[in-house]
Amino acid sequence: MKRTTKTSSNGRDYDRRKKRGTMRKPGRPLWRQPMMLGALVLLLGSGGGGGWWAWHEGLLVKAQAEVDAAVRSVAGALTPFKLADVTVEGREYVERSAVLAALNVKTGDSLLGIDLNAARKRLEAIDWVASATVERRLPDTLYVTLKERRAVAIWQSGGEYTLIDTNGRTVRANRMPPGYESLLLLGGPGAPERVGELLLLLAWEPAITKQLRAAVWVGQRRWNLVLTNGTEIWLPEEDAIAALQRAAKLDGSYKLLSREFGVVDLRLPDKLYLRKRAVDSSAGPA
């Protein structure tokens, strides 16, 4: 029996049966593909390889820092901007020499080659600097802005004065800042380290704090408070808060702190000792 075929209008033979394509070899399974193998290794290694990745990240950070330094060096060599001036704003207590040492620059250095972030960190490592910013101001200036810590007291040791902040940080000043008359005067070895405790103590009795001129740390164990009128309040080693509250109560009832007494001794909880002010004592105690 013969098979018949239809002839198209344009003279070509036409067969309705679907032609078979060329036979291809079966490909690799999906799980054996290179990308899938890489992803599988990554997933399997992520749990136990955290330490390796941390070490690897450390190397990347170090390498990035080295690249940044090289880029700054090349930029500095290719650009004409050379350092001619360092301007510092906000400096009251910190010595200029300390600022320049932290910046670690010199006249003629490439302005673009200076690592501003590293310079800022070195400035903020200075005890009396709370925060700092370092900027380039083309064509030749490095501009530094300092925010210094706020002084709350002055420590007197012999003939030398040291400024103290709320955390007990100290800095020697070659001049007293504006408004230093309102700062609390401290005396006695170890007083700067105790200034935080003193401020907490004084917070209990603001009325007495307003009259306070100086505080002396006595024998590394207790405080003597000196008021602006020269009256001294001797506080005990233990339970100083109760003693200070007692002094405030007596002053409220009998005006004890504004009378002729030069010393109000509260070192014993059940006794009160008063000492009259010396007749020729026109100034406060040293």
ABEGO torsion letter per residue (X at the ends): XBBBBBBBAAGBBBBABBBBBBBBBBBBBAAABAAAAAAAAAAAAAAAAAAAAAAAAAAAAAAAAAAAAAAAAAAAAABABBBABBBBBGBAABBAAAAAAAAGBBBGBBAAABBAAAAAAAAAABAABABBBBBBBOAABBBBBBBBBBBABBBBBEABBBBBBAAGBBBBBABBBBGAAABBBBBEBGAAAAAAAAAAAAAABAAAAAABABBBBBGGABBBBBBAAGBBBBBBABGAAAAAAAAAAAAAAAGAAABABABBBAABAABBBBBBBBAABABBBX
